[in-house]
């Protein structure tokens, strides 16, 4: 259930016009209230790391150490296993059973078979991650326009039970005939988030769509989610599903009005600090903002609370998959490049989020 915090904004008469609210005690018009930052705790791994992936549902994490060896750390007993070489960085999202880790370039999978055993699996190149559906991995190959009305999506499905990869295509025809279609983020099993964008002075007009990959009569179905175009300020940096696909979160590069979230036609508007903002895990209601002057801000769309971590290291390193939030929104993971370590290695920290989402 969404917080009473959000309904207060709706009762205040939030309309399609862009409205920002001044919260007493905050540092600008924003629907977020600050709370004290929790303590950052370093995870006792074997030396420095290059990248990591949280194994959802298993209370473990996989990481690549400074010698490019894959290791799996168990939070339950503080023990870890070492596997074979792994030359690429890890993709942050692991398989549903926590036994599959992806390289960041999505060219191969490392399957953790048993104690100190692994199996490396090659994947098709030049693909984009869509989602895990139980034991199947969906990867986008291409989205193309066929004619003035119809579109086609090509994608791969890797079945980890059968250790097989199959290629599929699906045609669809949007009712409103958009001039362009782009992929959002946070896709759900069989349902993809797409949007069209039209540039206007000072911002953009957006329309949102849900594409169902389950074919009917030889076509997959696409539904328009917005009755009218949504107006946003600045350049769009990402369009995301939140709360299990129930709501949307749009992030832009505007200096003041740069986040829109809620249902199409009734967006709430937030002002995050200038910098990089993104949603690391779309199963969690958290937005990360990285600002070189103000630090790393962690914002909850569920409660309207946020805190800022004051890190003593350069914050430019944090782009990419160096910050992750578990799906239960209980722990934040941060990989930081330590100034004292001249080899370029990173330390991994965890931060409790219990006070943020309750």
C-alpha positions, 0 to 999 in steps of 0.5 A: 500500500502506498504511503498516506504521504502520496495521497496528501499530494493528490488531495492538494490538487496535483493536475497535469500541470507541473507542480512542485511543493515546498517541504519545510526543512528541506533544501528545495521544492521536493516531496521528500523528507530527509532522515539521518543516514544509516551506518555503512559497513564494509563486507569482509571479502578476500581483498579488493573487488572489480564488480559484484552481483547480489544473488537474490533469494540466497543471501549470497553475492558473487564478485570478481576479485582483483585477480579476475577470479569469481567468488561467491560469499555467503552472508549466513556463515561468512564463508566463500567459494572460489570458482574459475576465471571470469574476465568480464565484469558482472551484470548486477541482476542474477538468475531467479534461483541465484545460480546464474551470473551474467557478464556485464556485456551479456556475452556469457553466463557463469552457472554455479553448479555446486561447491567450487564448480561452475559452467560457462555458457556463451550467449549471442552477442550485441543483445540487451537484457530484458528480464529473467522469467523463472529459469529463462533469460530474455535478451533483446536482439532488435526492435525495428519498424516494418512499414508505416504501421507495424513493428517487429521485436526480435529476441533470444530466450535462454533456458537454463534447465535445458541449456538451450538458446532459441530465437523468436520474433513478434510483430505488433501494431500500435493503435496511435501509430507512434513515430518512434518507440524506445525501451524503458526499464524494469520489464516484467515477465512477458510484458515490456515497457516501451515509450515514444518521445517527441522533443518540444521546447524545454522538454519532451512529450511522452507516450507509454506502452505495454508490449505483451510477448505472448502471441495471439493470431501470430502477433503480440499485443501492445497497449497504450498506457497514456490517454494523452502525452505526458509533458516533462522538462529537460532531456529524458534519461530513463523511463522505468516501471516501479511497484511491479509495473503498477506505476512509472518513474521518469527521470530527466536531466533538468536542474530542478524538475527532474523526476515524475512518478505515479500513473500516467495522467496523475504524475507526482513531480520531484526535484532531485539534486543535479547529477546522475539519478537512476533506479538500480533495482526495479523491484525496489521503490528506491531512486539513487542520486549521485551528486559530487557536492552532496554525496549519494542520495537514496530516495524512497518512492514508498515513504517519501523519505531520503538520506544522503551518504557522505562518502570520502571518495570520489563519487564519479566512480559510482556510475554503472553497476556499483550501487545495488539494492536488494529486491526486498529493499532492505540493503544497499550495496556500494562498491567504492574505489579506495584512494589508498588502493593504487591498483584500482580495486574496490571495497564493498559496503552494505547499508541497512534500509529499514528506516527508509521504507517503513 
